[in-house]
Amino acid sequence: MKKSLLALAVGAAFASGAAGADTLLSGFGGDRDFGTRVMAPNDDRSSAELTLPFQINFFGNAYSTYWVNNNGNISFSGALSSFTPSLFPISQAAMIAPFWADVDTRDQVTNLPSPFANNVYLANPDSKTVVVTWDSVGYYNQHNDKLNTFQLVLKDQSASTGRAGDFDMEFRYGQLQWTTGDASGGSGGFGGRAAVAGWNAGAVTNSYSLIGSGTQNVLGLVNDSNVGTDGVWRFQVRSEELPGSAPYNPILPGNIDDGTAGWVFENIPVGTGTPIWIDPVVATGYDYAVSSGPLVNGVTLLPGVGDGRYDIWLWQDGEWQLFAAGAEGGQHIEFGESVDRFRVTGIETSAELNPNSPIAFSTGLWFDGVGNATVTQTALTVDVPTSPVPEPATYGMLGAGLAVLAVARRRRRA
């Protein structure tokens, strides 16, 4: 892995619901305007082998054909009938899965919003785009009391990057109402082995499960985003840039923040000599706590936010003690000791950092050893009068190579 910075993005999953029809791409003709039905109603079946309109480089593996599988994914080494999902990585075939679960499309009559719903559609609107839509699909065994609608979009980006095989993948969620089929330990669409969203490329560093995967919180993908539009998640696959190394391919926290516990980043692979960047919601300050693994012995903070200076506090002798007043952003500040707790304050409210902006504020943590660390970052907030919030003026600085920001929607804590 050639990248030295690891970007961690914050995304929160909330209650199930619908992101809205505009989340989904359509206008492709066919029964439901999503294109052509790619397979007959079925349980655990797949399409025939299909040809991609462009070749993709899926983390070192080149593919020009694929299969659409009824159970919420596409695969590249052959059809995939597995109906009970597992968190990635797994040893099975390489796949991209917007919602891997036990989809059952056999009931074409009961509780459908319109004729021809509860089907899987395929569209190739141009030579650079593939759109697969699981439209109002039910769950095993032939249940339609709850319905999910979601899409996978692949977009060729080789012309813009100059590298063959570079592409974007989008997960688009119009409605998520169930997580689990009966044969996966579910009852009434919930419980058991819940759906998994993400991708599996055959290696730990090249595979990723989105926040909430494997739990009932996976329904929250419809109400959140890493690009600022509810229900839309976009990831760019570029050469050797692996999950966590770039803003479009973030590592998310392992918890759903409830406004009290902060964001928890579990088992982060860390080492010495380079910072690990984590990217929280926007606030006037933050508390950081390491609950396991190597300790923190320094920090790098963003320049250009407000006056670009911060107060740094260390937890010593049972209280917060000021370590550095007016520390300059962009500088590596060494603590002179290893700590499991520190605080950053001094972010002016006048900086008006937008909590919904993907380019708000990130923190470089320097660790004292090699291993896996679990870090909690809790925002310190104040209420300010509501007003239009501009984008922060730090993006150009980041382009100079200071940091990699994770593109994730921020939500202000209650």
N, C-alpha and C positions, 0 to 999 in steps of 0.2 A: 504494500500500500504506500503510494508515494506522497499522499497528502499528510501534512503535519497538523492541520487544524480539524477539529471535529465539531460540527454544528449540531446543536440540540435545539429542536423547536418545541414550542408549547402549543398543544392543541387540546381542547376540552370536549368531552362527549357529554351530551345532556340527554334529556328524555327523547323517546322515539317520536317520529312525526314525519312531516313531508317538507322537503326543501323548496318545492314549487316546481311547476311544469317547465319553467324557463331554465332550470338546471339541466334538463335533458336536451340533447341534440336531436332534431327531427327534420322533416322536410324531405325524406328519402323515398317517399312513395310506399306502396304495399298496403297491407291490411290496416296498419296502425301508424303509417307514416315513418316507421323506423326501418324500412327496407324490406328485405325478403325473409320469410321464415326459414331459418337455417336447419331446422329439424322438426319432425313430427312431435306431437305431444308425447311425453315419455317420462320415465323415472330412471335416472342414472345413465342415460344414453349420451351419445356425442354426434357431432356432425361428421361428414366425410372429411378427409384431409383437404384442407383449403390452402390456396396459394396467397401469400402476402403480396400486395402490390409493390412492396419495397422490402429489401432485406434489412433485418435488424441485427445489431450486435448486442446480445443480451449478456452483458458482463463477461465478454470474452468468447461467447458462443454465438456463431452466426446461424440465423434461421431464416428460411424463405417460405416455409409452410407451417401450418398450425391446425389445431382442432378446437372447435367450440364445444365445451362440455356443459351439459344441462345444469350441473351443480355449481354454477356461478364463477366459472373460470375458463381460461384458454390454456392449452398445453402445447408443447413443441416437440416432444419425443414420441407422441402417440396419444390416442384417446385416453381419457382419464375418467373412470367411473366412480372413484372414491367419493362417498357421500358424507362421511364424518370427518370434519376438518381437524387439522393440527396446526399449532403455531409453527411458523417457519424459523429455521430451515428444517426440511424433511428430506428423506432419501429418495422420494418419488420423483417423477418426471418434473422438469422445469415448467413452471406455470406462472401466469399473472392472474390474480384472483381479486376482482372487486368485491365479491361476497361469496366465499366458498362455504356452502351449506347444502343441506339435502333438499334441493328444489324438486318439486313434483308438479308437472304441467298436464297431468292426465285428465283432470276434471275441467272440461271446457264449458261448463254450464253454470255451476253454482257460484253465486256471489261475485260475478265478474263485472267490472265497471262498464264494459262494452264488449261486443263480439270480437273474437280473435285475440282478446287479452289472454294472459297466462301462456305466453309463447316466447320463444327466443328468436331475435331478428338480427340480420347482418346487413350492413350497408358499406359500400366503398364509394363515398361521394366524389372522390377524386383519386388521383394516383398516389397521393401522399397521406391518405386517411383511411382508417378502418374503424367502424363503429359497431359494437356488439351490444344489443339491448336485451336484458331480461325484463320483460314487460308484465307487470302485475302478476308475478309468479307466486304460486302457493308452495306448500311444504308437505313433506311425506308424513302421513299416508293419505294423499289426495285431499288435503285440507286447503280450502280457499277462504276461511274466515278471516285470515290476515294475509296481506299481499305485499310483496316487495317489488320495487322497480329500480333498476340500476343499470349503468352502462360502463363499458370499457372502451376507451378511445385510444388508438395508437396513431401517432403523427410522425411522419418522416421528417427529420431535421438535418439530413446530411448536406443539403444545399446551403443551409445557413452556417453550419459549423465547418464544412469542408472535409468532414470525416465520414466515410461510408459506414452505415449502420447506426448512427446516432439517431435517437428517437425520443419522443415524449410519450408518457402514458398517463391517461387521466382516468380517475374513478369518479363517476357522476351518480349521485343518489337522489332519486325523485321521491321515493317513499320507502321506509323500512319499518315493518310492523312485526316481524318474527325473526328469530335467531336460530332455531333448532328444529330438526325433523324428529319424528317419533322414534326412528331407529338409531338416533344419536343420543338417546337419553332424555329427549325433550317431551314436554307435555303441553298441549295448547300453543305450541310454537316457541316455548321458552325452556330454560334449564339445560341440563346435560352439557354436551360439547357444542358450545355456541359457535357461530360463524367466525371465519377468519378472513381478513382483507389484507392484501399485500402481494408479495411476489416471492418465488422460490427459484433461485438460480443455481442451486447445487452446492453452495458454500455458505458458511456462517456469515462471512463479511459481505456476501452478495445477496442475501435474503433478508426480508423484512416484513414484519407484521405491524399493521397500523394500530394506533391506540384503540383500546377497547376490544381488540380481537381476542376471541376465545372466552369472552364474558358477555353478559347482557348489555354492557356499555357500548358494544359495537354498533348498536342502533344510533348512537350519537353521531356517527359519521354523516348522517343526513343534515344535521344542524350545525356542523362545524366545517372547517376548511383550512388548507394551508396556502390558499391564494386569495382569501377574502370574500369568496362567494359561497354561501352555505351550500353544502352538498357536493362541492367540487374539490377534488384533490389531484394535484398535478405533480408529476415527477419526471425529471429529465435523465435519460440514461446516456452518459457521455464517456466513452473510452474507459479509463481505469478509475473514474471517480465513483467511489463506493458509498453505500448508505452512511450518512453522517458526515460526509466530507464536503458537502455543498448545500447551498440554500434550497435547492429543489429536491433534495433527497435527504430529508432530516431524520434524526432520531428524536422520537417523542418521549415525554415522561411516561412513567408507568402507572400514574394514578389519574383519577378525575378530580381536579381540585374543587373542594367544597367551600373555599373561602377562608379556611382556617389552617389547613395543614401545609399549604404551599405546594409547589410542583416538586415531585420526587423523580429524580433520574437514577434508576437502579442499574448497578453492575456496568458502569461506564468503563471501557478499557482505557486506562490512563498510563502515563509514563512520565519520565523527567525530561526537561529540556524544551518542551513545547506546551503551550496552553491548550486547554480543552474549553471550547466555547459553548456556553449554555445561554439560551435565549428565552427570558420569561415575559410575563405581562409587564406593562409599563407602570411605573410608580415613581415616588420621590426617593425611594431607597429600598434596600433589600437586606434580609437576613439570610446567611448561608450556613448550612450545617452539614457536616459529613458524619453519617451514621455508621459507615463501614468502609474499610479499605484505606489507601494512602491518605495522608492529611494534606491540607493546603498550606503552602509556605509563601505564596505571593499571588498577586492579582494584576491584571491589565484591564483598564476601563476605557470606554469609548471617549475620544476627543469630540469636541464640537457639540456636545449636548449642554444647553444652557451656557454657563461660563466655562465648561470643560474641566471643572475641578470638583473634587469630591472629598468628603471626610470618611476615613476608614477607621473602624473600631474593632478591637479584638476582645474576646470574652476571656477575662482574667480575674482570678480570685472571686468568682461568683458575680461579676458585674461587667458591664460594657465599659471599656477604657479606650479613650481616644489614642489611636496609634499615629495617624497622619492627618493633619488638617490641610485642606486645599490641595490634595494630591492631584497631579496633572494627568488627564486622560491621555492614553496612548503610551504611557510609560509603564515599564515592568516594575511594580512596587514589591520589594521583598520584605517579608515580615520579620526576618531575623530569627524566626522560630516556626515550628509547625503547629497549626491550630485545627481544631475541628469546628470552630464557629467564628465567623466574623461578620461585620455589618458594613454596608456602604450607605451613606446618606449624602444629602447636599444636592440632589437633582432638583433644580428649580421648577416650580409649577409653571413659570413663564415659558419654559421650554416647550410646553404643550405637546408632549410626546403622545402620539395617537395610539390608543390601546388596540385599534384594529389594523394598524399598519404593520407590514412585514419588515420594515426597516427601522425599528424603534430603538432597541438598546440590547446589547449583549455583553457578556462578561467573560474575560479570559481567566481561568483558574489554573494556577501552577501547583503541581503536586510534588511531594517529596519522595515518591517511590513508584514502583511499577506494580500494577495489579488491577483490581476492579473496585471502583469507588461508587458509593451511593450518596448522592448529594440532594439536599432539599433546599430550595430557594423560595423564600416567602416575601411577597411584596409589602412594602410599607407605603400606605396610600393616605392621601388627604382629599377631601371633597373640595372641588373648585367649581365656579359657575360654568354652566354648559356653554360652549362656544365652538364654532368651527375650528377644527384642529388641523394645522398644516402638516405636511410631511417633514420629518426632521432633516437637518442639513448635514447629515453625516454620511449619506450614501456615496458621495464622491470620494470621501476619504477612504471608505471601505474598498473602493475600486483600486486604491493604491496598494492594497494587499495587507492592510492591518488585520482584517477579520473576515470571516465568512458568516453571513447572517442567515439563519434558518427562516424560510418563507412560511410563516404560520400565522393564522389569525389569532390576535390577542383578544382576550375577554377580560373586562375589568371585574375584579372580585366584588361581591356585595359588600 
